[in-house]
Amino acid sequence: MSETEVHARYVVETPFEPAQVAQIMAGEQSSGTFTRVAGETDELRSRTRATVTAIHELPAGNAPSLPNAWLERKNIGGPWRRAQIDISFPIANFGANLATLAATVSGNLFDLGEVTGLRLESLTLPPSFRMRFALPCLGVEGTRSSIGVTDGVMVGTIIKPNVGMSAAQTAALVKTLCEAGVDFIKDDEVCANPDHAPLAQRVPAVMAVIREHAQRTGKKVMMAFNISDDLDSMRRHAELVEQQEGTCIMASLNYCGFSAIQSLRNSTSLAIHGHRNGFGALSRHPMLGMAYQPYQTLWRLAGVDHMHVHGLQGKFSQSDSEVIAAASDSLTRMSDTVDDRVLPVFSSGQWAGTVPVTWQSVQSQDLLFMSGGGILAHPMGPTAGVISLRQAWAAQQEGIALEQFARNMPELKAALAFFGDKQS
């Protein structure tokens, strides 16, 4: 792999010759435009123009995937040819500038008139280029060390109800969850700094509970406070979490933006729990946006420690294969000199019954298994909910089916009966 280029792979749909469209893409995102201009010398083009490295035509589509007024004005119709196109971009064009890297490999490509579909499928960076950006402060091993889980899966939960509780009520729930035996708790993505529980009140109240639990038991639960906001506010909130001896902050990545998360990373050593809410807008259509692999690549350059991948057999639209690939991507090193893996976070409708497919598919316990209702709605209470999850993971390690393992495990047995009925 060249140390001077990044490589992007796309799937495109177009009524034109794919090779022609590939050259338009390469020019548009480097030195060119729709026509050659003064100053665009051969020497400049040889240094800066992106290069088409491969084209593989795919089966054509029956109809255009997306509307296109440009083609309508020109009265251009199908057939709607599809192709996989690989393009290499000179690193010198953008340097260690994450916003411009993202604009280069995606940006205006989605608006090109020549295409009726375009999706960024993968993004590969030279390890030396990756090292020009921030690394996670904790990542997988650092998170394990912080919460005292040296091996095995990490079990987490989400504050529910999502919004509405006061700071005191939230702290009381956190106390219950700490005593239930969770390793990790996070705010919901829609609860950041609400009037009914501002962070200035919520952080001290919650951390007092977590510190007391740690002093009494030796276990310091990691709490991800949602500090999503403008950059100045996020820095201020992160400082408050640090002052209160917290270890983690959470941000809604898509709505805070690359620059804000980069700046936040540079100003705090707390773990950054990256929530991907809104990713569906980028990924759900197979001919638009981007896949998870390039998405997580860009956010890892911003220095996040954890990345949401959704959950297997969960409540969201992603297929299990997408979730499995996302977890694998998160645990793939981008550096050949340091461990820069980020912790994949499984969530969305997860409970004891989704543990077997998770283990069988991922074959790793380097993950955070998040269960909201699966813990808080357990018929025997939150403690039993946590125990049922740990029993389900123990069953996987022993190679025993959940139903058989649950015969002498009342917590797991109750979970299978209660949540199993709801799933069916």
C-alpha positions as CSV (number, residue, x, y, z in Angstrom):
1,M,0.0,0.0,0.0
2,S,1.3,3.5,-0.9
3,E,2.3,5.7,2.0
4,T,1.2,8.8,0.1
5,E,-2.4,7.9,-0.8
6,V,-5.7,6.9,0.8
7,H,-7.8,4.5,-1.1
8,A,-11.6,4.7,-1.4
9,R,-14.0,2.2,-2.9
10,Y,-17.4,3.3,-4.2
11,V,-20.5,1.7,-5.7
12,V,-22.1,4.0,-8.3
13,E,-25.2,3.9,-10.5
14,T,-25.2,5.9,-13.7
15,P,-26.6,5.9,-17.2
16,F,-23.1,6.7,-18.5
17,E,-20.0,4.6,-19.1
18,P,-18.6,3.8,-15.6
19,A,-15.1,4.6,-16.7
20,Q,-16.2,8.0,-17.7
21,V,-17.9,8.6,-14.4
22,A,-14.9,7.3,-12.5
23,Q,-12.7,10.0,-14.1
24,I,-15.3,12.7,-13.3
25,M,-15.3,11.6,-9.7
26,A,-11.5,11.6,-9.5
27,G,-11.2,15.0,-11.1
28,E,-14.1,16.6,-9.1
29,Q,-12.5,15.6,-5.8
30,S,-9.0,16.6,-6.5
31,S,-7.7,19.1,-9.1
32,G,-10.4,19.3,-11.7
33,T,-13.9,20.5,-12.5
34,F,-16.2,20.1,-15.5
35,T,-13.7,21.6,-17.8
36,R,-9.9,22.1,-17.8
37,V,-9.0,25.6,-16.5
38,A,-6.1,27.9,-16.6
39,G,-3.4,26.9,-14.2
40,E,-4.3,23.2,-14.3
41,T,-1.0,22.2,-15.8
42,D,0.1,18.7,-16.6
43,E,2.6,19.0,-13.7
44,L,-0.1,20.1,-11.2
45,R,-2.4,17.2,-12.4
46,S,0.4,14.7,-12.0
47,R,0.9,15.7,-8.4
48,T,-2.6,16.3,-7.2
49,R,-5.1,14.5,-9.3
50,A,-6.8,11.5,-7.8
51,T,-6.3,8.2,-9.7
52,V,-8.8,5.6,-10.7
53,T,-7.2,2.3,-9.8
54,A,-10.0,-0.2,-10.6
55,I,-13.5,-0.5,-12.1
56,H,-15.7,-3.6,-11.8
57,E,-19.1,-3.5,-13.4
58,L,-22.0,-4.9,-11.5
59,P,-25.5,-6.0,-12.6
60,A,-27.5,-3.0,-13.8
61,G,-30.5,-1.6,-11.9
62,N,-34.1,-1.7,-13.2
63,A,-34.7,2.0,-12.4
64,P,-32.8,4.9,-11.0
65,S,-32.3,4.6,-7.3
66,L,-32.4,8.4,-6.6
67,P,-34.1,11.3,-8.4
68,N,-31.9,13.4,-10.6
69,A,-33.0,16.7,-12.1
70,W,-29.8,17.2,-14.0
71,L,-30.5,14.0,-16.1
72,E,-34.1,15.0,-16.5
73,R,-33.1,18.4,-17.9
74,K,-30.9,16.6,-20.4
75,N,-33.6,14.0,-21.2
76,I,-31.1,11.2,-20.3
77,G,-32.6,7.8,-19.3
78,G,-31.2,4.3,-18.6
79,P,-30.0,1.7,-18.6
80,W,-28.9,2.2,-15.1
81,R,-25.4,0.8,-15.0
82,R,-23.7,0.0,-11.7
83,A,-20.1,-0.4,-10.9
84,Q,-17.6,-0.7,-8.1
85,I,-15.0,2.0,-8.5
86,D,-11.6,2.3,-6.6
87,I,-10.0,5.7,-6.4
88,S,-6.7,6.8,-4.7
89,F,-6.3,10.3,-3.4
90,P,-2.9,12.0,-2.7
91,I,-2.5,12.7,1.0
92,A,-0.7,15.9,0.2
93,N,-4.0,17.3,-1.0
94,F,-5.5,17.4,2.5
95,G,-2.8,16.4,5.0
96,A,-3.8,15.7,8.6
97,N,-7.1,17.6,8.2
98,L,-10.0,15.3,9.1
99,A,-12.8,17.6,7.8
100,T,-11.1,18.0,4.4
101,L,-10.3,14.3,4.2
102,A,-14.0,13.6,4.7
103,A,-15.0,16.2,2.1
104,T,-12.5,14.7,-0.3
105,V,-13.7,11.1,-0.2
106,S,-17.4,11.9,0.1
107,G,-18.5,15.5,-0.1
108,N,-19.8,16.7,-3.5
109,L,-19.6,13.2,-4.9
110,F,-23.1,12.5,-3.6
111,D,-24.5,15.5,-5.7
112,L,-22.9,14.6,-9.0
113,G,-25.4,14.9,-11.9
114,E,-23.9,11.9,-13.7
115,V,-25.0,9.5,-11.0
116,T,-28.3,8.2,-9.7
117,G,-26.6,6.5,-6.8
118,L,-23.3,6.7,-5.0
119,R,-22.1,5.1,-1.8
120,L,-18.7,5.1,-0.1
121,E,-18.0,1.4,0.7
122,S,-14.6,1.4,2.2
123,L,-11.7,3.7,3.1
124,T,-8.1,2.5,3.6
125,L,-5.4,4.6,5.1
126,P,-1.6,4.0,5.4
127,P,-0.7,3.3,9.0
128,S,1.8,6.2,9.0
129,F,-1.1,8.6,8.0
130,R,-3.3,7.2,10.7
131,M,-0.7,8.1,13.3
132,R,-0.9,11.8,12.4
133,F,-4.3,11.8,14.1
134,A,-5.4,11.3,17.7
135,L,-5.5,7.8,19.3
136,P,-8.2,6.7,21.7
137,C,-7.3,7.5,25.3
138,L,-8.7,4.3,26.7
139,G,-9.9,2.1,23.8
140,V,-10.6,-1.5,24.6
141,E,-7.9,-2.3,27.2
142,G,-8.1,1.1,28.9
143,T,-11.8,0.7,29.4
144,R,-11.4,-2.8,30.8
145,S,-8.8,-1.4,33.2
146,S,-10.9,1.5,34.3
147,I,-13.9,-0.6,35.2
148,G,-11.9,-3.5,36.5
149,V,-13.0,-6.2,34.0
150,T,-9.8,-7.9,32.9
151,D,-11.6,-10.5,30.8
152,G,-15.1,-11.4,29.7
153,V,-17.8,-9.3,28.2
154,M,-18.5,-5.9,29.7
155,V,-22.2,-5.4,30.7
156,G,-23.8,-2.0,30.5
157,T,-27.2,-0.3,30.6
158,I,-28.9,3.0,29.6
159,I,-30.7,5.4,31.8
160,K,-34.4,4.8,31.3
161,P,-36.8,6.6,31.1
162,N,-34.8,8.5,28.4
163,V,-35.8,11.9,29.7
164,G,-37.9,13.4,32.5
165,M,-36.1,12.4,35.7
166,S,-34.5,15.0,38.0
167,A,-30.8,14.9,38.9
168,A,-31.8,13.2,42.3
169,Q,-34.0,10.6,40.6
170,T,-31.2,9.8,38.1
171,A,-28.7,9.4,40.9
172,A,-31.1,7.1,42.7
173,L,-31.5,4.9,39.5
174,V,-27.7,4.9,39.1
175,K,-27.4,3.7,42.7
176,T,-29.8,0.8,41.9
177,L,-27.8,-0.1,38.7
178,C,-24.5,0.0,40.5
179,E,-25.8,-2.3,43.1
180,A,-27.2,-4.5,40.4
181,G,-23.7,-5.2,39.2
182,V,-23.4,-3.3,35.8
183,D,-20.0,-2.3,34.6
184,F,-21.2,0.7,32.5
185,I,-24.1,3.2,32.4
186,K,-24.8,5.8,29.8
187,D,-27.2,8.6,29.3
188,D,-29.7,8.3,26.4
189,E,-28.7,10.3,23.3
190,V,-31.7,12.6,23.7
191,C,-30.8,13.5,27.3
192,A,-27.8,15.9,27.5
193,N,-28.4,19.1,29.5
194,P,-32.2,19.3,30.0
195,D,-33.8,21.9,32.2
196,H,-35.2,19.2,34.5
197,A,-31.7,17.7,35.1
198,P,-28.9,20.0,34.0
199,L,-25.4,18.5,33.9
200,A,-24.3,20.9,36.6
201,Q,-26.6,19.1,39.0
202,R,-26.7,15.6,37.5
203,V,-23.0,15.0,37.3
204,P,-22.2,15.7,41.0
205,A,-25.3,13.8,42.1
206,V,-24.5,10.7,40.0
207,M,-20.8,10.7,40.7
208,A,-21.4,10.9,44.5
209,V,-23.3,7.6,44.1
210,I,-20.6,6.1,42.0
211,R,-17.8,7.2,44.3
212,E,-19.6,5.8,47.3
213,H,-20.2,2.5,45.6
214,A,-16.5,2.3,44.6
215,Q,-15.3,3.0,48.1
216,R,-17.6,0.4,49.5
217,T,-17.1,-2.4,46.9
218,G,-13.9,-1.5,45.1
219,K,-15.8,-1.4,41.8
220,K,-16.0,1.9,40.0
221,V,-18.7,1.8,37.4
222,M,-18.1,3.9,34.2
223,M,-20.8,6.4,33.5
224,A,-21.0,8.1,30.1
225,F,-22.5,11.5,30.6
226,N,-24.0,12.9,27.4
227,I,-22.4,16.2,26.9
228,S,-23.4,16.8,23.3
229,D,-23.6,20.5,22.8
230,D,-21.5,23.4,21.3
231,L,-17.8,22.9,21.7
232,D,-17.3,25.4,24.5
233,S,-20.1,23.8,26.5
234,M,-18.8,20.3,25.9
235,R,-15.3,21.3,27.2
236,R,-16.9,22.8,30.2
237,H,-19.0,19.8,30.9
238,A,-16.0,17.5,30.4
239,E,-14.1,19.5,33.0
240,L,-17.0,19.0,35.4
241,V,-17.0,15.3,34.9
242,E,-13.2,15.2,35.5
243,Q,-13.5,17.3,38.6
244,Q,-16.1,14.8,39.9
245,E,-13.8,11.9,39.2
246,G,-15.8,10.6,36.2
247,T,-14.1,8.6,33.5
248,C,-16.3,8.9,30.4
249,I,-18.3,11.3,28.3
250,M,-20.7,10.7,25.5
251,A,-21.3,12.7,22.3
252,S,-23.7,12.4,19.4
253,L,-21.0,12.2,16.7
254,N,-23.1,13.2,13.6
255,Y,-24.5,16.3,15.2
256,C,-21.4,17.5,17.0
257,G,-19.1,17.1,14.0
258,F,-15.6,16.1,13.3
259,S,-13.9,19.3,14.4
260,A,-15.8,19.5,17.7
261,I,-14.9,15.9,18.6
262,Q,-11.3,16.4,17.6
263,S,-11.1,19.5,19.8
264,L,-12.8,17.7,22.6
265,R,-10.3,14.8,22.3
266,N,-7.4,17.3,22.5
267,S,-8.8,18.8,25.7
268,T,-9.7,15.8,27.8
269,S,-8.3,12.4,28.7
270,L,-11.8,11.0,29.5
271,A,-13.0,8.1,27.3
272,I,-15.2,9.4,24.5
273,H,-18.3,7.2,24.0
274,G,-19.2,7.8,20.4
275,H,-22.9,7.5,19.7
276,R,-23.8,7.1,16.0
277,N,-27.4,8.2,16.2
278,G,-28.4,9.5,12.7
279,F,-26.1,7.0,10.9
280,G,-29.1,5.5,9.3
281,A,-29.6,8.6,7.3
282,L,-26.1,8.0,5.8
283,S,-26.4,4.2,5.4
284,R,-29.8,2.7,5.0
285,H,-30.1,3.2,1.3
286,P,-27.8,0.7,-0.6
287,M,-27.0,3.3,-3.2
288,L,-26.4,6.4,-1.1
289,G,-24.2,7.6,1.7
290,M,-21.5,5.4,3.3
291,A,-21.0,2.0,4.9
292,Y,-19.9,1.6,8.5
293,Q,-16.3,0.8,7.6
294,P,-15.4,4.3,6.2
295,Y,-17.7,5.9,8.8
296,Q,-15.9,4.4,11.8
297,T,-12.5,5.0,10.1
298,L,-13.1,8.8,10.0
299,W,-14.4,8.9,13.6
300,R,-11.5,6.9,14.9
301,L,-9.2,9.6,13.5
302,A,-11.1,12.0,15.8
303,G,-10.0,10.0,18.8
304,V,-13.1,8.2,20.0
305,D,-12.8,5.3,22.4
306,H,-16.2,3.5,21.9
307,M,-18.4,3.1,18.8
308,H,-22.0,2.0,18.7
309,V,-22.6,-0.9,16.3
310,H,-26.3,-1.6,17.2
311,G,-27.2,-5.2,18.2
312,L,-27.9,-8.5,16.7
313,Q,-31.6,-9.4,16.3
314,G,-32.3,-6.0,17.8
315,K,-35.0,-3.4,17.3
316,F,-33.4,-1.4,14.5
317,S,-33.3,-1.9,10.7
318,Q,-29.7,-3.1,10.2
319,S,-29.1,-6.7,9.3
320,D,-27.2,-9.0,11.6
321,S,-24.4,-9.2,8.9
322,E,-24.0,-5.4,9.1
323,V,-23.7,-5.4,12.9
324,I,-21.2,-8.2,12.8
325,A,-19.1,-6.4,10.2
326,A,-19.3,-3.2,12.2
327,A,-18.0,-4.9,15.3
328,S,-15.1,-6.4,13.3
329,D,-14.3,-3.1,11.8
330,S,-14.1,-1.4,15.2
331,L,-11.8,-4.1,16.5
332,T,-9.5,-3.9,13.4
333,R,-6.2,-2.1,14.1
334,M,-5.5,0.8,11.8
335,S,-2.0,1.1,13.1
336,D,0.9,-1.4,13.0
337,T,2.6,0.1,16.0
338,V,-0.1,0.7,18.7
339,D,-3.4,-0.8,19.7
340,D,-5.9,1.7,18.4
341,R,-8.9,-0.5,18.5
342,V,-12.2,1.0,19.7
343,L,-14.7,-0.8,21.9
344,P,-17.8,-1.9,19.9
345,V,-21.0,-1.2,21.8
346,F,-23.9,-3.5,21.2
347,S,-27.3,-2.0,22.0
348,S,-30.9,-1.7,20.7
349,G,-33.2,-4.4,22.1
350,Q,-30.5,-6.5,23.6
351,W,-31.2,-9.0,26.4
352,A,-30.1,-12.5,27.5
353,G,-31.7,-14.1,24.5
354,T,-29.5,-12.2,22.1
355,V,-26.3,-13.2,23.8
356,P,-25.9,-16.6,21.9
357,V,-26.1,-15.1,18.4
358,T,-23.7,-12.3,19.5
359,W,-21.1,-14.7,20.8
360,Q,-21.5,-17.1,17.9
361,S,-21.2,-14.3,15.3
362,V,-18.4,-12.2,16.9
363,Q,-16.4,-14.8,18.8
364,S,-15.0,-12.1,21.0
365,Q,-15.7,-10.7,24.4
366,D,-14.0,-7.4,23.7
367,L,-17.3,-5.7,23.5
368,L,-19.7,-3.7,25.6
369,F,-23.1,-5.4,25.7
370,M,-25.7,-2.8,26.5
371,S,-29.2,-3.7,27.7
372,G,-31.8,-1.2,28.8
373,G,-35.1,-2.9,29.0
374,G,-33.4,-6.3,29.3
375,I,-32.1,-5.2,32.7
376,L,-34.6,-2.5,33.9
377,A,-37.7,-4.5,32.8
378,H,-36.6,-7.9,34.1
379,P,-39.6,-9.3,36.1
380,M,-37.3,-10.0,39.1
381,G,-35.8,-6.6,39.1
382,P,-32.6,-4.9,37.6
383,T,-30.2,-7.1,39.7
384,A,-31.7,-10.2,38.2
385,G,-31.6,-8.6,34.8
386,V,-27.8,-8.2,35.1
387,I,-27.4,-11.7,36.5
388,S,-29.4,-13.1,33.6
389,L,-27.0,-11.5,31.1
390,R,-24.0,-12.8,32.8
391,Q,-25.6,-16.3,33.0
392,A,-26.3,-16.1,29.3
393,W,-22.6,-15.3,28.6
394,A,-21.5,-18.1,31.0
395,A,-23.6,-20.5,29.0
396,Q,-21.8,-19.6,25.8
397,Q,-18.4,-20.2,27.4
398,E,-19.6,-23.6,28.5
399,G,-21.2,-24.4,25.2
400,I,-24.6,-25.0,26.8
401,A,-28.0,-23.9,25.3
402,L,-29.7,-21.1,27.3
403,E,-32.8,-23.2,28.0
404,Q,-30.7,-26.0,29.5
405,F,-28.4,-23.6,31.4
406,A,-31.5,-21.8,32.8
407,R,-32.9,-24.9,34.5
408,N,-31.1,-24.0,37.8
409,M,-30.7,-20.3,37.0
410,P,-34.0,-18.5,38.0
411,E,-32.9,-15.1,36.7
412,L,-32.1,-16.4,33.2
413,K,-35.2,-18.6,33.2
414,A,-37.4,-15.7,34.1
415,A,-35.8,-13.6,31.3
416,L,-36.3,-16.2,28.7
417,A,-40.0,-16.6,29.7
418,F,-40.7,-12.8,29.9
419,F,-38.7,-11.3,27.1
420,G,-39.0,-14.4,24.9
421,D,-42.8,-14.0,24.8
422,K,-42.4,-10.3,23.9
423,Q,-40.0,-11.2,21.1
424,S,-42.3,-13.8,19.6
